[in-house]
Amino acid sequence: MQVVLATARPYLCQSLCLYFSTCDVDVVGTADTVASLLATTSRVGPDIVLLDTELAGGFLEVTMDALKATDKSPAIVLLNRPNGPDLPDAAARADGQSDIGDPPETLLALLSSLRPTDPGGADAGVGLRPSSGSSTVA
């Protein structure tokens, strides 16, 4: 699964990139502005965009609409700050949400539920799993 991580928080970007490197999540791009997010998404065509709600400022819904209008139309997961503002319009456009303070396993489970599948392909029946080789594929 290919993911673009969009946040202006360096600690969050580094932490998630490190965590995802141990899982079946390939971070194919990062962005710290809306312009770089749209350019990166257009260039790499990710399956999922992890979008920090504070990155787009007051233009969150417009940014999400622009992402959905790209050729691949990636799933969008909002990364909310704990106790942040309620964003019902953005939440309605999103494919999922997670609080930044949630354990990374919670976000990984959400990504797993959004994982694109190829019914007859190599990913058939395969969920996200640690890459340590300790899990078996059914």
Rosetta blueprint (number, residue, H / E / L):
1 M L
2 Q E
3 V E
4 V E
5 L E
6 A E
7 T L
8 A L
9 R L
10 P H
11 Y H
12 L H
13 C H
14 Q H
15 S H
16 L H
17 C H
18 L H
19 Y H
20 F H
21 S L
22 T L
23 C E
24 D L
25 V L
26 D E
27 V E
28 V E
29 G E
30 T E
31 A E
32 D L
33 T L
34 V H
35 A H
36 S H
37 L H
38 L H
39 A H
40 T H
41 T H
42 S H
43 R H
44 V H
45 G L
46 P L
47 D L
48 I E
49 V E
50 L E
51 L E
52 D E
53 T L
54 E L
55 L L
56 A L
57 G H
58 G H
59 F H
60 L H
61 E H
62 V H
63 T H
64 M H
65 D H
66 A H
67 L H
68 K H
69 A L
70 T L
71 D L
72 K L
73 S L
74 P L
75 A E
76 I E
77 V E
78 L E
79 L E
80 N E
81 R L
82 P L
83 N L
84 G L
85 P L
86 D L
87 L L
88 P H
89 D H
90 A H
91 A H
92 A H
93 R H
94 A L
95 D L
96 G E
97 Q E
98 S E
99 D E
100 I L
101 G L
102 D L
103 P L
104 P H
105 E H
106 T H
107 L H
108 L H
109 A H
110 L H
111 L H
112 S H
113 S H
114 L H
115 R L
116 P L
117 T L
118 D L
119 P L
120 G L
121 G L
122 A L
123 D L
124 A L
125 G L
126 V L
127 G L
128 L L
129 R L
130 P E
131 S L
132 S L
133 G L
134 S L
135 S L
136 T L
137 V L
138 A L
